[in-house]
Amino acid sequence: MILKSANKTALHFLCLIVFIVFSAQAAVADCLNKRLPDDDPLHMLVLGDSVMWGQGLREEEKFSSRIKCWLEEKLDREVRVHVEAHSGAVISGASADRLEFVNSDGEVNNSSPTINEQLDHAIRYYQDSHASPALILMNGCINDVGVKSLLSASTPLESLRARAQKSCGDDMQLLLQRVKNSFPQSQVLVTSYYPIVSLLTDDNAFLRLLVKKLNSQGPEARRMTDKEMRQRLIAISDEWYKTSTASLLDAVRKTNAAENSDRPTLQVDFVEIQFGPEHVFAAPDSLLWNFMFASTNASGFAKIVVLLSFGTAAYKTNDHVRESRIKSCEETYKKPKGIKEEKQKKQAREDLFLICRYASLGHPNQMGALIYTEAIKGRLLQLIEKAGWKRSNGSHLTLN
C-alpha cells in the first residue's frame, strides 16, 4: 500500500490536481450554501490534531467542511459537524503535564485536551444532544512522536521508528477501541500523515540558515555540513512517513480484528494521503503552508535579513488566518501581570509564542486540503450505501 512507484504516484497526482484545479471554485461555492435545519440530520464528529483541525485554513476551506457539504449534496440531508480537534493535541498524557497556557482557539497549539479527552467531551456532547455521530473523521500521533524530533537532524532513525510504532500503532489502537466502544454504529475514517521534506525541498541559503537555527542546540547537528544535515532530515521525513503510515494501518486492522462478533459494528477504515516528493515543504508544487516570500524572487541577502529578524512582523506565514492566530497567540502567551518572571520561564513562554505564531508551517494549504477531501470522498463513496445514510433508508442512529 505504501510502496508505490514514483511514476505511478506522479501520474495519479497529475490527474487529481488537474481535476481539482477545475473544480476548486465549485467546491468553495458549495460549502457557502447554507442548508435549512433538518429534523433527521446526519452527525459527523472530528477528532485529532492540527491537520484534522485544518491549521491555517478558513472554515470553508477545511476538508471537514468540504466533506460536510459534499455529503449533504449526496444524501439530500443536513450534516451537523461537531469539532473537538485542535492544534497540538496528543493522543494521551498525564494531567500533571498540562500547559499553564490555554486558549479555546483551535489554531493555538496546546497538547490539552488530549484526543482521548476529546472523545470524552464528544460522548457527553452527544448524550446531551440525544444523538450519535454516523461518521467520525480522526487522526493522531504526530505530536506524541514530537515535531521537534522530525526537524532535528540528530534524531536517531531507530528511536524515531520506535516512537512512531508506539504512538501511531499501540496508542492509536487503544484510542480506536475506545471510539468503537463509545460509538459502535459510527463509521470511522483515520487519515494518514505525509512526508515533510524531500530531495525536491528548496535548497537555498535561507532554508539552510533556518535549519541550522532549528538544530543549533544539538552538538551532533552542529558538526554536520549543510549537505549532511539535509540528507539526515530527508531520511527522517521518509522514516516518519513510512513508519507512521504502516503503524496507523496496523492499528486500524487490529481494531477491526478485535471486533465483537456478537455485536457487529461498522468498520474502521484507513485513508492514506499520498503527497509526492514535489508536494512537501518548500518543494516546487508544495501542498503545505510556507513563508510569504518563499515563492518570490527575493535575493539571498534579503532572506537572510528576514531570518535574522525571526519573531518580528517581517517574518510571516502565507496561511489564511495568520492575523487572527497571532492575536490568539499574543493573548495566550502574554507576560503575566504583577509577577516577576524568572528568566527561564520567560524564555519558555516566548518560545511557545513563536511556535504558536508560525504553527501553520508544514500543514496542508488550500490545495493540500482538497487532496485530503478527494481521498476521503473516494472512501466514502464505497460506504454510503452500506452505512444506510441516505434519507430514503430512514436511519436513526442513537448513542449506545
ChimeraX attribute file (.defattr): number of C-alpha atoms within 10 A of each C-alpha:
attribute: neighborCount
match mode: 1-to-1
recipient: residues
	/A:1	7
	/A:2	11
	/A:3	7
	/A:4	9
	/A:5	8
	/A:6	11
	/A:7	8
	/A:8	10
	/A:9	15
	/A:10	16
	/A:11	11
	/A:12	13
	/A:13	16
	/A:14	12
	/A:15	10
	/A:16	15
	/A:17	17
	/A:18	10
	/A:19	11
	/A:20	17
	/A:21	11
	/A:22	10
	/A:23	12
	/A:24	14
	/A:25	10
	/A:26	11
	/A:27	18
	/A:28	16
	/A:29	11
	/A:30	15
	/A:31	20
	/A:32	14
	/A:33	9
	/A:34	9
	/A:35	14
	/A:36	8
	/A:37	11
	/A:38	11
	/A:39	8
	/A:40	14
	/A:41	21
	/A:42	26
	/A:43	20
	/A:44	22
	/A:45	23
	/A:46	25
	/A:47	26
	/A:48	28
	/A:49	29
	/A:50	27
	/A:51	27
	/A:52	26
	/A:53	26
	/A:54	26
	/A:55	30
	/A:56	28
	/A:57	22
	/A:58	13
	/A:59	16
	/A:60	17
	/A:61	21
	/A:62	26
	/A:63	26
	/A:64	25
	/A:65	20
	/A:66	24
	/A:67	24
	/A:68	19
	/A:69	25
	/A:70	18
	/A:71	21
	/A:72	20
	/A:73	14
	/A:74	13
	/A:75	16
	/A:76	15
	/A:77	21
	/A:78	22
	/A:79	25
	/A:80	16
	/A:81	19
	/A:82	17
	/A:83	18
	/A:84	22
	/A:85	27
	/A:86	30
	/A:87	25
	/A:88	27
	/A:89	29
	/A:90	25
	/A:91	26
	/A:92	20
	/A:93	17
	/A:94	8
	/A:95	10
	/A:96	6
	/A:97	9
	/A:98	14
	/A:99	10
	/A:100	9
	/A:101	16
	/A:102	17
	/A:103	15
	/A:104	10
	/A:105	15
	/A:106	21
	/A:107	27
	/A:108	27
	/A:109	25
	/A:110	25
	/A:111	22
	/A:112	25
	/A:113	23
	/A:114	26
	/A:115	27
	/A:116	23
	/A:117	18
	/A:118	20
	/A:119	22
	/A:120	15
	/A:121	14
	/A:122	21
	/A:123	20
	/A:124	11
	/A:125	14
	/A:126	18
	/A:127	14
	/A:128	9
	/A:129	10
	/A:130	11
	/A:131	18
	/A:132	25
	/A:133	26
	/A:134	25
	/A:135	22
	/A:136	20
	/A:137	21
	/A:138	23
	/A:139	25
	/A:140	31
	/A:141	27
	/A:142	24
	/A:143	18
	/A:144	20
	/A:145	23
	/A:146	15
	/A:147	11
	/A:148	12
	/A:149	19
	/A:150	22
	/A:151	19
	/A:152	21
	/A:153	27
	/A:154	19
	/A:155	18
	/A:156	12
	/A:157	19
	/A:158	10
	/A:159	12
	/A:160	19
	/A:161	18
	/A:162	14
	/A:163	20
	/A:164	28
	/A:165	24
	/A:166	18
	/A:167	23
	/A:168	28
	/A:169	24
	/A:170	17
	/A:171	19
	/A:172	28
	/A:173	23
	/A:174	15
	/A:175	19
	/A:176	22
	/A:177	20
	/A:178	16
	/A:179	19
	/A:180	20
	/A:181	14
	/A:182	17
	/A:183	24
	/A:184	23
	/A:185	21
	/A:186	26
	/A:187	22
	/A:188	26
	/A:189	21
	/A:190	24
	/A:191	24
	/A:192	24
	/A:193	21
	/A:194	23
	/A:195	21
	/A:196	25
	/A:197	26
	/A:198	23
	/A:199	15
	/A:200	18
	/A:201	21
	/A:202	17
	/A:203	14
	/A:204	10
	/A:205	14
	/A:206	19
	/A:207	17
	/A:208	16
	/A:209	16
	/A:210	15
	/A:211	18
	/A:212	19
	/A:213	12
	/A:214	15
	/A:215	19
	/A:216	14
	/A:217	11
	/A:218	14
	/A:219	10
	/A:220	12
	/A:221	21
	/A:222	16
	/A:223	11
	/A:224	15
	/A:225	11
	/A:226	17
	/A:227	10
	/A:228	13
	/A:229	21
	/A:230	20
	/A:231	15
	/A:232	21
	/A:233	23
	/A:234	22
	/A:235	17
	/A:236	27
	/A:237	21
	/A:238	18
	/A:239	19
	/A:240	26
	/A:241	18
	/A:242	18
	/A:243	21
	/A:244	27
	/A:245	26
	/A:246	18
	/A:247	23
	/A:248	31
	/A:249	24
	/A:250	19
	/A:251	26
	/A:252	22
	/A:253	16
	/A:254	18
	/A:255	21
	/A:256	19
	/A:257	11
	/A:258	9
	/A:259	17
	/A:260	9
	/A:261	8
	/A:262	6
	/A:263	7
	/A:264	10
	/A:265	17
	/A:266	18
	/A:267	20
	/A:268	21
	/A:269	19
	/A:270	22
	/A:271	19
	/A:272	19
	/A:273	18
	/A:274	20
	/A:275	20
	/A:276	20
	/A:277	22
	/A:278	18
	/A:279	24
	/A:280	28
	/A:281	24
	/A:282	24
	/A:283	22
	/A:284	14
	/A:285	14
	/A:286	23
	/A:287	24
	/A:288	23
	/A:289	28
	/A:290	23
	/A:291	17
	/A:292	13
	/A:293	14
	/A:294	16
	/A:295	11
	/A:296	8
	/A:297	9
	/A:298	10
	/A:299	11
	/A:300	12
	/A:301	11
	/A:302	11
	/A:303	20
	/A:304	16
	/A:305	13
	/A:306	18
	/A:307	18
	/A:308	12
	/A:309	12
	/A:310	14
	/A:311	17
	/A:312	11
	/A:313	8
	/A:314	12
	/A:315	16
	/A:316	18
	/A:317	21
	/A:318	18
	/A:319	24
	/A:320	17
	/A:321	16
	/A:322	20
	/A:323	13
	/A:324	14
	/A:325	22
	/A:326	19
	/A:327	11
	/A:328	21
	/A:329	25
	/A:330	16
	/A:331	14
	/A:332	20
	/A:333	21
	/A:334	13
	/A:335	14
	/A:336	9
	/A:337	7
	/A:338	6
	/A:339	7
	/A:340	9
	/A:341	12
	/A:342	9
	/A:343	9
	/A:344	9
	/A:345	10
	/A:346	15
	/A:347	12
	/A:348	12
	/A:349	18
	/A:350	17
	/A:351	14
	/A:352	18
	/A:353	23
	/A:354	17
	/A:355	16
	/A:356	23
	/A:357	25
	/A:358	23
	/A:359	24
	/A:360	31
	/A:361	19
	/A:362	21
	/A:363	24
	/A:364	31
	/A:365	25
	/A:366	22
	/A:367	18
	/A:368	21
	/A:369	23
	/A:370	25
	/A:371	22
	/A:372	26
	/A:373	20
	/A:374	17
	/A:375	17
	/A:376	22
	/A:377	18
	/A:378	12
	/A:379	14
	/A:380	19
	/A:381	12
	/A:382	10
	/A:383	15
	/A:384	15
	/A:385	11
	/A:386	11
	/A:387	17
	/A:388	14
	/A:389	23
	/A:390	18
	/A:391	15
	/A:392	9
	/A:393	10
	/A:394	10
	/A:395	14
	/A:396	14
	/A:397	19
	/A:398	16
	/A:399	16
	/A:400	12
